Amino acid sequence: MAEPVLSIPCRGVHLAAELDMPAGRCVGAVVLLHPSDDPARSQFLFQQLARVLPRQGVAVLRYDRRAGEGNEDIPYLQQVDDLTNGLRVLHDTVGDVPIGLWGFSQGAWVALLAAAAEPALAFLILVGCSAVSPARQMRFGTAEQLRRAGYGAEQRAELDRLRSVWEEFQRGHLPRAAAQAVVDELRSRPWFPLSWVPAVLPTTPTWGDLDFDPVDAIRDVHCPVLAFYGEDEWVPVEESIRIWRRSFRDPDQLTIRMIAGTGHHPTLRNGRTIASISPEYTATLTTWVADVLQAGTQTLPAPD
């Protein structure tokens, strides 16, 4: 049952939001967090959860991420701050029920940061969550794009040089003119559009979160975590899983699921529609949420 559009007051903006409520008793709630390339509350992965979870008694809050300048990302801590305001609005509506976070791609990093800072959160569901820094993740992802496009070791070595120069410029370690010279040298390569480096560099660095280390947040998370992975074209899955298993404080609270036939998105055949979402992903998610909420009610003190 969709509630009317809400407005979440945040620092400098009001974010449009929708709260999808169960028809009956509300036993929990979840807030949905965005990938870098889609700030809308209407994206198909959000819409699917807004259909599925309220049937289990779980409310779903989805909102439009604040707008950035040009193609720049919103800093992760700014996103966490906006989320905190969203959690306040959600709690005022649903009351004292367990609240968790669902995050996809960049949204998984934001969810990690929020959960590390807020021990009251009841659970985390993470999809395509890289456990390495954004800089390292983008090196992996762009190299994988070249490999899948048929480029060989020589071209991938050039890409690695280009990404290194881009990163050093963004860190303030390399003057713009020197970095632009390397970009100008390589921008005519046929693989250059797959590098995710702009042909004309910005005047000043814009990528403030490139060295964010998810490990620090993983170590500080105290709630149950469900992490989904596929044959990901953007995330170093094997390395990420090793980091999760090595860094997470309570192995009994960590569930990692590889979903057959999926990639970075939890969809089949690289789809981008609700119909393409993996049934295995949906079944695993709904069962896990039900189990976590049931376990939580068993640990609550008996009413007076």
C-alpha positions in Angstrom: 0.0 0.0 0.0 1.8 3.1 -1.2 1.7 6.2 1.0 1.5 9.7 -0.5 4.8 11.3 -1.5 6.7 12.5 1.5 9.3 15.2 1.9 12.5 14.5 3.8 14.0 17.7 5.2 17.8 17.5 4.8 20.6 20.0 4.9 19.9 22.5 2.1 17.2 20.4 0.4 14.0 18.5 0.7 14.1 15.0 -0.8 10.9 13.6 -2.3 10.2 10.1 -1.0 7.6 7.3 -1.0 6.8 5.0 1.9 5.2 1.7 0.9 3.4 0.3 3.9 2.0 -3.2 4.6 -1.8 -3.6 4.4 -1.7 -5.1 7.9 0.6 -4.9 10.9 4.1 -3.4 10.2 6.8 -5.7 11.7 9.8 -4.0 10.2 11.1 -1.4 7.7 13.9 -1.0 5.2 15.4 2.1 3.5 16.7 1.7 0.0 20.0 3.3 -1.1 21.1 4.2 -4.6 23.8 3.1 -7.1 25.9 6.0 -8.4 24.2 6.1 -11.8 20.5 6.3 -10.7 19.4 8.8 -8.1 15.6 8.1 -8.6 13.2 6.5 -6.1 11.4 5.0 -9.1 14.3 2.7 -10.3 13.2 -0.9 -11.0 15.1 -2.6 -8.1 13.4 -0.2 -5.7 10.0 -0.7 -7.2 10.3 -4.5 -6.9 11.2 -4.3 -3.2 8.3 -1.9 -2.7 6.0 -4.6 -4.1 7.5 -7.6 -2.4 8.4 -6.6 1.2 5.2 -5.0 2.3 3.5 -8.4 1.7 5.7 -9.6 4.6 4.7 -6.8 6.8 7.9 -4.7 6.0 7.6 -1.0 5.1 9.8 0.3 2.4 11.2 3.9 2.3 12.6 5.0 -1.1 13.6 8.6 -1.9 15.3 10.7 -4.6 19.0 11.2 -3.8 20.0 14.9 -3.8 21.3 16.3 -7.1 25.0 16.8 -7.6 26.8 19.2 -9.9 27.2 17.8 -13.4 28.2 14.1 -13.2 29.9 14.4 -9.8 29.0 11.9 -7.1 27.4 13.0 -3.8 30.0 12.5 -1.0 29.2 9.3 0.9 29.1 11.1 4.3 26.6 13.6 2.8 24.5 10.6 1.7 24.7 9.2 5.2 23.5 12.5 6.6 20.5 12.5 4.3 19.8 8.9 5.2 19.8 9.8 8.9 17.0 12.3 8.2 15.1 9.7 6.2 15.4 7.3 9.1 14.0 9.9 11.4 10.9 10.4 9.1 10.5 6.7 8.8 10.7 6.1 12.6 8.1 8.8 13.2 5.8 6.9 10.8 6.3 3.2 11.6 7.1 3.5 15.3 9.4 1.2 17.2 10.0 -1.6 14.7 13.3 -3.1 13.5 14.7 -1.0 10.7 17.3 -2.1 8.2 19.1 -0.8 5.0 19.3 -2.2 1.5 22.1 -0.8 -0.7 23.1 -1.5 -4.2 26.6 -0.8 -5.6 27.6 2.7 -4.3 24.5 2.5 -2.0 26.1 -0.5 -0.3 29.0 1.6 0.8 26.7 4.3 2.1 24.8 1.6 4.0 28.0 0.2 5.5 29.0 3.7 6.7 25.6 4.3 8.2 25.4 0.9 9.9 28.9 1.3 11.4 27.8 4.6 12.9 24.4 3.5 14.0 24.3 0.3 16.1 20.5 0.4 16.4 20.0 -0.7 12.8 18.6 -4.2 12.7 20.0 -5.5 9.4 21.9 -4.8 6.2 21.1 -6.2 2.7 23.9 -5.4 0.2 24.0 -6.0 -3.5 27.2 -5.8 -5.5 29.1 -4.5 -2.5 32.8 -4.0 -3.3 35.0 -4.5 -0.2 37.9 -2.6 -1.8 38.1 1.2 -2.3 36.3 2.9 -5.2 39.7 3.6 -6.9 40.6 -0.1 -6.8 37.1 -1.2 -7.7 37.1 1.1 -10.8 40.5 -0.2 -11.9 39.1 -3.8 -11.7 35.8 -2.8 -13.4 37.3 -0.9 -16.3 39.9 -3.6 -16.9 37.1 -6.2 -17.0 35.2 -4.0 -19.5 38.2 -4.1 -21.8 38.7 -7.9 -21.3 35.1 -8.6 -22.1 35.4 -6.3 -25.2 38.3 -8.4 -26.5 41.2 -6.2 -25.7 44.5 -7.8 -24.6 47.2 -7.2 -22.0 48.8 -4.3 -23.9 45.6 -2.3 -24.0 44.8 -3.1 -20.3 48.3 -1.9 -19.3 47.6 1.4 -21.1 44.3 1.6 -19.3 46.1 1.0 -16.0 48.5 3.8 -16.7 45.6 6.1 -17.6 43.6 5.2 -14.4 46.7 5.8 -12.3 47.2 9.3 -13.7 43.5 10.0 -13.2 43.7 8.9 -9.6 46.8 10.9 -8.8 45.2 14.0 -10.2 42.2 13.4 -8.1 44.3 13.0 -5.0 46.0 16.3 -5.7 49.4 14.6 -6.3 49.6 15.4 -10.0 49.1 18.7 -11.7 46.2 18.9 -14.1 48.4 19.8 -17.1 50.6 16.7 -16.6 47.5 14.4 -16.2 45.8 16.0 -19.2 48.8 15.3 -21.3 48.5 11.6 -20.7 44.7 11.7 -21.3 45.4 13.5 -24.7 47.9 10.8 -25.6 45.4 8.0 -25.0 42.1 9.5 -25.7 42.1 8.4 -29.4 42.5 4.7 -28.4 39.3 2.8 -29.4 39.0 1.5 -25.8 39.1 5.0 -24.2 35.3 5.3 -23.8 35.5 2.2 -21.5 38.0 3.8 -19.2 35.5 6.1 -17.4 38.1 8.9 -17.5 36.8 12.2 -19.1 38.5 13.4 -22.2 38.8 16.9 -20.6 39.8 16.8 -17.0 37.9 19.0 -14.5 39.7 22.2 -13.3 40.1 20.8 -9.8 39.8 17.3 -8.3 36.2 16.1 -7.8 36.5 12.5 -6.5 36.7 12.9 -2.8 35.8 9.3 -1.9 38.2 7.5 -4.2 40.2 6.0 -1.3 37.3 5.2 1.0 38.2 1.8 2.6 35.1 -0.3 3.3 37.1 -2.6 5.7 36.9 0.0 8.5 33.1 0.1 8.2 32.8 -3.7 7.9 34.7 -4.1 11.2 32.2 -1.7 13.0 29.0 -3.3 11.7 27.1 -5.1 14.5 23.9 -6.3 12.8 23.1 -9.3 10.6 24.3 -8.8 7.0 23.1 -10.4 3.7 25.5 -9.8 0.8 24.6 -10.8 -2.7 27.1 -11.3 -5.5 27.0 -12.5 -9.1 29.5 -12.8 -11.9 30.2 -9.1 -11.5 31.6 -7.0 -14.3 32.5 -4.2 -11.9 33.3 -5.7 -8.5 36.3 -8.0 -7.6 34.0 -10.6 -6.1 36.4 -13.2 -4.8 38.6 -10.5 -3.1 35.5 -8.9 -1.6 34.3 -12.1 -0.1 37.7 -12.8 1.4 37.7 -9.4 3.0 34.2 -9.9 4.4 35.1 -13.2 5.9 38.3 -11.9 7.3 37.0 -8.5 8.6 33.4 -9.0 9.8 33.2 -9.3 13.5 30.7 -12.2 13.8 30.7 -14.9 11.1 27.4 -16.2 12.4 25.8 -12.9 11.5 27.2 -12.9 7.9 25.3 -14.5 5.0 27.0 -14.3 1.5 25.0 -15.6 -1.5 26.2 -16.0 -5.0 23.2 -15.8 -7.4 23.6 -17.8 -10.5 23.2 -16.1 -13.9 23.5 -12.5 -12.5 26.1 -9.8 -12.8 26.5 -6.6 -11.0 22.7 -6.2 -11.0 20.7 -9.1 -9.4 19.1 -9.8 -12.8 19.2 -12.5 -15.4 20.5 -12.0 -19.0 21.8 -8.5 -18.0 18.2 -7.3 -17.8 17.1 -4.0 -16.3 13.4 -4.6 -15.6 11.5 -6.1 -12.7 10.7 -9.2 -14.8 14.4 -9.8 -15.2 15.2 -9.9 -11.5 16.5 -13.3 -10.4 13.8 -15.4 -8.6 16.7 -16.8 -6.5 17.7 -13.4 -5.3 14.1 -12.5 -4.4 13.4 -15.8 -2.6 16.7 -15.6 -0.6 16.1 -11.9 0.4 12.5 -12.4 1.6 13.3 -15.6 3.5 16.4 -14.0 5.2 14.4 -10.9 6.2 11.7 -13.0 7.7 14.2 -15.0 9.6 16.1 -12.0 10.9 12.9 -10.2 12.0 11.6 -13.4 13.7 14.9 -13.9 15.5 14.8 -10.3 16.6 11.3 -10.7 18.2 12.6 -13.7 20.1 15.3 -11.6 21.7 13.0 -8.8 22.9 12.0 -8.7 26.5 8.5 -9.8 27.3 6.0 -7.0 27.7 4.9 -6.1 31.3 
